[in-house]
Amino acid sequence: MTTFRESLAPLRHAPFRHLVTGRVISLLGNAAAPIALAFAVLDLTGSPIALGLVVGARSLTNVLFVLFGGVLADRLPRHMVMVGSSALAALTQAAVAALVLTGTATIPLLIALSAVNGMVSAIAMPATAALVPQTVPVEMLTPANALNRLGGNTAMIAGAALGGVLVAAVGPGWGLAADAATFALSALAFALVRVPEVRDRTAPRQSTLHELRVGWTEFVSRSWVWTVVLAFMFINAAHSGAMGVLGPTIADRTIERSGWGIVLAVQTAGMVAGAVLALRLRVRRPLLVGCACMIGFVLPTVTLAEWPVLPVLVISAFLAGVAVEQFTIAWDSSLQRHVPADRLARVYSYDMLGSFLAIPVGQVLAGPLDGWIGTENALLCAAAVMTLGVIGMLANHGVRHLRADTPVVTSAATHEPAAATA
């Protein structure tokens, strides 16, 4: 265990403070925006189908452009990528807010702006994740990732509450305007981040396709990386179908909608508590511990199937939140330590693509599976898939033996990937 003062040591570094500040501000608005957008579309059309098209456009471009975001973040100064993406996000959200506030919004316009916003978000995600190790000394990576997650999760809780208040008090248009303002403020914070370059600027510029191939080679050269991402392709698909589609169905019959809201809020609170715990813990094999903790992520799905009562669901949701943070922080720290810094964003982009690609599949299959074998059995099938994913991760030699005290890989010049690497 570390002392409280040691846990906060990353905050002594100005680049890290500015990075976390920008991320907290942007996530505060991002948590409020979906609530405001949903009610704006429903006020305009009253149609869940229209809302699905608007939200789906953002998700689609988010997936399509994440690999390009990884290339861009490895080519350019990462903090400037984040400044640019935040500025563009501010403009798109301001345009949506203006359309809603003036009564000129149409579904095609909202779909187009949501698609642009999803593209901008995809460009920012790899840069955000890959920038952390440039802002603190390597021995502070774990507490830095924990503080980063703690700030982000807290902002998500506060932002969701803020979104509800703004929509109820002044309408969805002003909620969207507030999101645009947070993006503008986060761009200012990201502009203050000053870190050393990780890419050799004297090297000739390669094509985007070549850089994607290099990133893929780096991604598949470590079996622990692609094994975890493959496992999460199934874990996330099963979890999204169980908690996003089947969970509300069970809740309507048991704990009611207000109870379901409490369960989801408590899980987020568990993530905050998990980040605090990760700040204090020091383990020799963090990825092994993090992957093993993911068994706790299965608990709410099993509880929904077998004991759908509010006290049990609340406890299981809190434990799941704590568990997923142990994995996420260990995963980020492992990638940042073992992947060359000048290729890290591209590896993150393949991680994000693989982890999120099957989520729509899980959401679409949940309904038919429910009708075929029943809700409870469908939930247990989802729990079984998630459990097999965890077992698959733990079966990998690299996951079990990767150590926190392994020397850090600083650049591709000093480390060329090899297919046999664990």
C-alpha positions as CSV (number, residue, x, y, z in Angstrom):
1,M,0.0,0.0,0.0
2,T,1.1,3.5,-0.7
3,T,0.5,6.6,1.3
4,F,-2.1,9.2,0.3
5,R,0.6,11.7,-0.5
6,E,2.4,9.2,-2.8
7,S,-0.9,8.5,-4.5
8,L,-1.3,12.1,-5.5
9,A,2.3,12.5,-6.7
10,P,1.4,12.7,-10.4
11,L,-0.5,15.9,-9.8
12,R,2.8,17.6,-9.0
13,H,3.5,17.4,-12.8
14,A,1.9,20.3,-14.7
15,P,1.3,18.4,-18.0
16,F,-0.6,15.7,-16.1
17,R,-2.7,18.3,-14.2
18,H,-3.6,20.0,-17.5
19,L,-4.4,16.7,-19.2
20,V,-6.7,15.6,-16.3
21,T,-8.3,19.0,-16.1
22,G,-9.2,19.0,-19.8
23,R,-10.5,15.4,-19.7
24,V,-12.7,16.1,-16.6
25,I,-14.2,19.2,-18.2
26,S,-14.9,17.4,-21.5
27,L,-16.4,14.4,-19.8
28,L,-18.6,16.6,-17.6
29,G,-20.2,17.9,-20.8
30,N,-20.2,14.5,-22.5
31,A,-22.2,13.0,-19.7
32,A,-24.8,15.7,-20.0
33,A,-25.0,15.8,-23.8
34,P,-26.7,12.4,-24.4
35,I,-29.5,13.3,-22.0
36,A,-30.0,16.7,-23.7
37,L,-29.8,15.2,-27.2
38,A,-32.3,12.4,-26.5
39,F,-34.9,14.8,-25.2
40,A,-34.2,17.3,-28.1
41,V,-34.9,14.6,-30.7
42,L,-37.9,13.3,-28.8
43,D,-39.3,16.8,-28.5
44,L,-38.8,17.2,-32.3
45,T,-40.2,13.9,-33.4
46,G,-41.5,11.8,-30.5
47,S,-39.9,8.9,-32.3
48,P,-37.5,6.4,-30.7
49,I,-36.5,5.4,-34.3
50,A,-35.3,8.9,-35.1
51,L,-33.4,9.0,-31.8
52,G,-31.7,5.6,-32.7
53,L,-30.7,7.0,-36.1
54,V,-29.1,10.1,-34.6
55,V,-27.3,8.2,-31.8
56,G,-26.3,5.4,-34.2
57,A,-24.7,7.8,-36.7
58,R,-22.3,8.9,-34.0
59,S,-21.5,5.3,-32.9
60,L,-20.9,4.3,-36.5
61,T,-18.3,7.0,-37.3
62,N,-16.8,6.5,-33.9
63,V,-15.9,2.9,-35.0
64,L,-15.0,3.8,-38.6
65,F,-12.5,6.5,-37.7
66,V,-10.8,5.2,-34.5
67,L,-7.9,3.6,-36.5
68,F,-7.2,6.9,-38.3
69,G,-7.2,8.6,-34.9
70,G,-4.5,6.2,-33.8
71,V,-2.3,7.1,-36.8
72,L,-2.9,10.8,-36.4
73,A,-2.0,10.7,-32.7
74,D,1.3,8.9,-33.5
75,R,2.1,11.4,-36.3
76,L,1.4,14.7,-34.6
77,P,1.8,16.1,-31.1
78,R,-0.9,14.4,-29.2
79,H,-1.9,17.3,-27.1
80,M,-2.5,19.3,-30.3
81,V,-4.7,16.5,-31.7
82,M,-6.8,16.8,-28.6
83,V,-6.9,20.6,-28.9
84,G,-8.1,20.3,-32.5
85,S,-10.7,17.6,-31.7
86,S,-12.0,19.5,-28.8
87,A,-12.4,22.6,-30.8
88,L,-14.2,20.8,-33.6
89,A,-16.4,19.0,-31.0
90,A,-17.3,22.4,-29.6
91,L,-18.3,23.7,-33.0
92,T,-20.5,20.7,-33.8
93,Q,-22.2,20.7,-30.5
94,A,-22.7,24.5,-30.7
95,A,-24.3,24.0,-34.1
96,V,-26.7,21.3,-32.7
97,A,-27.6,23.6,-29.8
98,A,-28.2,26.5,-32.1
99,L,-30.5,24.4,-34.3
100,V,-32.5,23.2,-31.3
101,L,-32.7,26.6,-29.6
102,T,-33.9,28.3,-32.9
103,G,-36.4,25.5,-33.7
104,T,-34.7,24.8,-37.1
105,A,-33.4,21.4,-36.2
106,T,-34.2,18.5,-38.6
107,I,-33.4,14.8,-38.2
108,P,-31.0,14.8,-41.3
109,L,-29.1,17.7,-39.9
110,L,-28.8,16.2,-36.5
111,I,-27.7,12.9,-38.0
112,A,-25.0,14.6,-40.0
113,L,-23.7,16.6,-37.0
114,S,-23.8,13.5,-34.8
115,A,-21.7,11.7,-37.4
116,V,-19.1,14.5,-37.5
117,N,-19.1,14.5,-33.6
118,G,-18.5,10.7,-33.6
119,M,-15.6,11.1,-36.1
120,V,-14.0,13.9,-33.9
121,S,-14.4,11.7,-30.8
122,A,-12.7,8.8,-32.6
123,I,-9.7,10.9,-33.5
124,A,-9.3,12.1,-29.8
125,M,-9.6,8.7,-28.0
126,P,-6.2,7.1,-28.9
127,A,-4.4,10.5,-28.3
128,T,-6.0,10.8,-24.9
129,A,-5.0,7.3,-23.8
130,A,-1.5,7.5,-25.3
131,L,-0.6,10.9,-23.8
132,V,-0.7,9.9,-20.2
133,P,2.8,8.3,-20.1
134,Q,4.3,11.4,-21.6
135,T,3.1,13.5,-18.7
136,V,4.6,11.7,-15.7
137,P,7.7,9.6,-14.8
138,V,7.3,5.9,-15.5
139,E,7.1,4.9,-11.8
140,M,4.0,7.0,-11.5
141,L,2.0,5.4,-14.4
142,T,-0.3,3.4,-12.2
143,P,-1.4,6.2,-9.8
144,A,-1.6,8.6,-12.8
145,N,-4.0,6.3,-14.6
146,A,-6.0,5.8,-11.4
147,L,-6.2,9.6,-10.9
148,N,-7.2,10.0,-14.6
149,R,-10.0,7.4,-14.2
150,L,-11.1,8.8,-10.9
151,G,-11.5,12.3,-12.3
152,G,-13.3,11.0,-15.4
153,N,-15.7,8.8,-13.5
154,T,-16.6,11.6,-11.0
155,A,-17.2,13.9,-13.9
156,M,-19.5,11.4,-15.6
157,I,-21.6,11.1,-12.4
158,A,-21.8,14.9,-12.0
159,G,-22.4,15.4,-15.7
160,A,-25.4,13.1,-15.8
161,A,-26.9,14.9,-12.9
162,L,-26.2,18.2,-14.5
163,G,-27.7,17.1,-17.8
164,G,-31.0,16.1,-16.1
165,V,-31.1,19.5,-14.2
166,L,-30.4,21.5,-17.3
167,V,-33.0,19.7,-19.5
168,A,-35.6,20.1,-16.8
169,A,-34.8,23.7,-15.9
170,V,-34.0,25.4,-19.2
171,G,-34.5,22.8,-22.0
172,P,-32.3,20.4,-24.0
173,G,-30.9,23.1,-26.3
174,W,-29.1,24.8,-23.4
175,G,-27.8,21.5,-22.2
176,L,-26.2,21.0,-25.6
177,A,-24.8,24.5,-25.5
178,A,-23.2,23.7,-22.1
179,D,-21.6,20.7,-23.7
180,A,-20.2,22.9,-26.4
181,A,-18.7,25.2,-23.8
182,T,-17.1,22.4,-21.9
183,F,-15.3,21.2,-25.1
184,A,-14.0,24.8,-25.7
185,L,-12.7,24.9,-22.1
186,S,-11.1,21.5,-22.4
187,A,-9.3,22.6,-25.6
188,L,-7.7,25.5,-23.6
189,A,-6.6,23.0,-20.9
190,F,-5.1,20.6,-23.5
191,A,-3.2,23.5,-25.1
192,L,-1.3,24.0,-21.9
193,V,0.1,20.4,-22.0
194,R,3.8,20.5,-22.8
195,V,5.5,17.2,-23.3
196,P,8.5,15.8,-25.2
197,E,8.0,14.4,-28.7
198,V,7.9,10.6,-29.0
199,R,8.3,10.4,-32.8
200,D,11.5,10.9,-34.7
201,R,10.7,13.9,-36.9
202,T,13.7,13.2,-39.2
203,A,12.1,9.9,-40.3
204,P,10.3,10.1,-43.7
205,R,6.6,10.3,-43.6
206,Q,4.9,7.0,-44.5
207,S,1.4,6.5,-45.9
208,T,-1.6,6.0,-43.6
209,L,-1.9,2.4,-44.8
210,H,1.7,1.7,-44.0
211,E,1.4,3.2,-40.5
212,L,-1.7,1.1,-39.9
213,R,0.2,-2.0,-40.9
214,V,3.0,-1.1,-38.4
215,G,0.4,-0.6,-35.7
216,W,-1.1,-4.0,-36.5
217,T,2.3,-5.7,-36.3
218,E,2.9,-4.0,-32.9
219,F,-0.6,-5.1,-31.8
220,V,-0.3,-8.8,-32.7
221,S,3.3,-9.2,-31.7
222,R,2.3,-9.5,-28.0
223,S,-0.1,-12.3,-27.4
224,W,-1.3,-10.8,-24.1
225,V,-2.5,-7.7,-26.0
226,W,-4.6,-9.4,-28.6
227,T,-5.8,-12.1,-26.2
228,V,-7.3,-9.5,-23.9
229,V,-8.8,-7.5,-26.7
230,L,-10.3,-10.7,-28.2
231,A,-11.7,-11.6,-24.9
232,F,-13.3,-8.2,-24.4
233,M,-14.9,-8.4,-27.8
234,F,-17.0,-11.1,-26.3
235,I,-17.2,-9.7,-22.8
236,N,-18.5,-6.3,-24.0
237,A,-20.9,-7.8,-26.5
238,A,-22.4,-10.1,-23.8
239,H,-22.5,-7.3,-21.2
240,S,-24.1,-4.7,-23.5
241,G,-26.8,-7.2,-24.4
242,A,-27.4,-8.2,-20.8
243,M,-27.3,-4.9,-19.1
244,G,-28.4,-2.6,-21.9
245,V,-31.3,-4.7,-23.3
246,L,-32.3,-7.5,-20.9
247,G,-31.5,-5.6,-17.7
248,P,-34.3,-3.0,-18.2
249,T,-36.7,-5.8,-19.1
250,I,-36.0,-7.6,-15.8
251,A,-36.1,-4.3,-13.9
252,D,-39.6,-3.5,-15.2
253,R,-40.9,-6.7,-13.7
254,T,-39.0,-6.5,-10.4
255,I,-37.2,-3.4,-9.1
256,E,-38.9,-0.9,-11.4
257,R,-37.2,1.8,-13.5
258,S,-36.2,4.0,-10.5
259,G,-34.5,1.0,-9.0
260,W,-32.6,0.3,-12.2
261,G,-31.4,3.9,-12.2
262,I,-30.0,3.3,-8.7
263,V,-28.2,0.2,-9.8
264,L,-26.5,1.9,-12.7
265,A,-25.5,4.9,-10.5
266,V,-24.1,2.6,-7.8
267,Q,-22.0,0.8,-10.4
268,T,-20.5,4.1,-11.4
269,A,-19.9,4.9,-7.8
270,G,-18.1,1.5,-7.5
271,M,-15.8,2.6,-10.4
272,V,-14.9,5.7,-8.4
273,A,-14.1,3.6,-5.4
274,G,-12.2,1.2,-7.6
275,A,-10.0,4.0,-8.8
276,V,-9.3,5.1,-5.2
277,L,-8.4,1.5,-4.3
278,A,-6.0,1.3,-7.3
279,L,-4.3,4.5,-6.2
280,R,-3.3,2.8,-3.0
281,L,-2.5,-0.7,-4.1
282,R,0.8,-1.9,-5.5
283,V,0.9,-5.4,-7.0
284,R,3.8,-7.2,-8.8
285,R,1.6,-8.5,-11.6
286,P,-1.1,-5.9,-12.1
287,L,-2.5,-7.3,-15.4
288,L,-3.0,-10.7,-13.8
289,V,-4.9,-9.2,-10.9
290,G,-6.9,-6.9,-13.2
291,C,-8.0,-9.8,-15.4
292,A,-8.9,-11.9,-12.5
293,C,-11.0,-9.1,-11.0
294,M,-13.1,-9.1,-14.1
295,I,-15.0,-12.1,-12.7
296,G,-16.6,-9.4,-10.5
297,F,-17.9,-7.7,-13.6
298,V,-20.1,-10.8,-14.3
299,L,-21.9,-10.5,-10.9
300,P,-24.7,-8.1,-12.0
301,T,-25.7,-10.3,-14.9
302,V,-25.9,-13.4,-12.7
303,T,-27.8,-11.4,-10.0
304,L,-30.3,-10.2,-12.6
305,A,-31.0,-13.8,-13.6
306,E,-31.1,-15.4,-10.2
307,W,-31.7,-12.7,-7.5
308,P,-33.3,-9.6,-9.0
309,V,-33.9,-7.7,-5.8
310,L,-32.6,-4.2,-5.2
311,P,-30.2,-4.8,-2.3
312,V,-28.4,-7.7,-4.0
313,L,-28.3,-5.9,-7.3
314,V,-26.8,-2.8,-5.7
315,I,-24.1,-4.8,-4.0
316,S,-23.2,-6.7,-7.1
317,A,-23.2,-3.5,-9.2
318,F,-20.8,-1.7,-6.8
319,L,-18.4,-4.7,-6.8
320,A,-18.5,-4.8,-10.6
321,G,-17.6,-1.2,-10.7
322,V,-14.7,-1.7,-8.4
323,A,-13.6,-4.8,-10.4
324,V,-13.6,-3.1,-13.8
325,E,-11.5,-0.2,-12.6
326,Q,-8.8,-2.6,-11.4
327,F,-8.6,-4.1,-14.9
328,T,-8.8,-0.8,-16.8
329,I,-6.0,0.9,-14.8
330,A,-3.8,-2.2,-15.0
331,W,-4.5,-2.5,-18.7
332,D,-3.6,1.1,-19.4
333,S,-0.5,0.9,-17.3
334,S,0.6,-2.3,-19.0
335,L,0.2,-0.9,-22.6
336,Q,1.9,2.3,-21.7
337,R,4.9,0.4,-20.2
338,H,5.4,-2.3,-22.8
339,V,4.4,-0.7,-26.1
340,P,6.8,1.7,-27.8
341,A,5.6,5.3,-27.1
342,D,5.7,6.3,-30.8
343,R,3.3,3.4,-31.7
344,L,1.2,3.4,-28.6
345,A,-1.8,5.4,-30.1
346,R,-2.1,3.0,-33.0
347,V,-2.1,0.0,-30.6
348,Y,-4.8,1.7,-28.5
349,S,-6.9,2.3,-31.7
350,Y,-6.8,-1.4,-32.5
351,D,-7.7,-2.1,-28.9
352,M,-10.7,0.2,-29.0
353,L,-11.8,-1.1,-32.4
354,G,-11.6,-4.8,-31.3
355,S,-13.2,-4.2,-27.9
356,F,-16.2,-2.2,-29.2
357,L,-16.8,-3.8,-32.6
358,A,-19.2,-6.5,-31.4
359,I,-21.2,-4.4,-28.9
360,P,-24.0,-3.8,-31.5
361,V,-24.1,-7.5,-32.2
362,G,-24.7,-8.3,-28.5
363,Q,-27.4,-5.6,-28.4
364,V,-29.2,-7.0,-31.5
365,L,-29.0,-10.6,-30.5
366,A,-30.2,-10.1,-26.9
367,G,-33.9,-9.7,-28.0
368,P,-34.1,-12.8,-30.2
369,L,-32.3,-14.8,-27.5
370,D,-34.7,-13.6,-24.9
371,G,-37.7,-14.7,-27.0
372,W,-36.1,-18.1,-27.7
373,I,-34.9,-19.3,-24.3
374,G,-36.3,-16.7,-21.9
375,T,-34.8,-13.6,-20.2
376,E,-33.2,-15.4,-17.2
377,N,-31.6,-18.1,-19.4
378,A,-30.4,-15.4,-21.9
379,L,-28.8,-13.6,-19.0
380,L,-27.0,-16.7,-17.8
381,C,-25.7,-17.4,-21.3
382,A,-24.3,-13.8,-21.3
383,A,-22.7,-14.5,-17.9
384,A,-21.2,-17.7,-19.3
385,V,-19.7,-15.9,-22.3
386,M,-18.2,-13.2,-20.0
387,T,-16.8,-15.9,-17.7
388,L,-15.2,-17.8,-20.6
389,G,-13.6,-14.5,-21.7
390,V,-12.0,-14.0,-18.3
391,I,-10.8,-17.6,-18.3
392,G,-9.3,-17.1,-21.8
393,M,-7.4,-14.0,-20.6
394,L,-6.0,-15.8,-17.5
395,A,-4.9,-18.8,-19.7
396,N,-2.5,-16.5,-21.5
397,H,1.2,-16.8,-20.3
398,G,1.8,-13.1,-20.9
399,V,-1.2,-12.0,-18.8
400,R,-0.1,-14.2,-15.9
401,H,3.5,-13.2,-15.9
402,L,3.7,-9.6,-17.1
403,R,5.3,-7.6,-14.3
404,A,5.1,-4.0,-13.2
405,D,8.9,-3.8,-12.7
406,T,9.8,-4.8,-16.3
407,P,11.9,-2.1,-18.0
408,V,9.8,0.4,-20.0
409,V,9.9,0.3,-23.8
410,T,10.5,3.9,-24.9
411,S,10.5,3.8,-28.7
412,A,10.4,1.5,-31.6
413,A,14.0,2.3,-32.4
414,T,15.0,0.4,-29.3
415,H,12.4,-2.3,-29.5
416,E,11.3,-4.0,-32.7
417,P,8.2,-6.3,-32.3
418,A,8.7,-10.0,-32.6
419,A,5.9,-12.5,-33.3
420,A,7.0,-14.8,-30.4
421,T,6.8,-12.1,-27.7
422,A,4.5,-13.0,-24.9
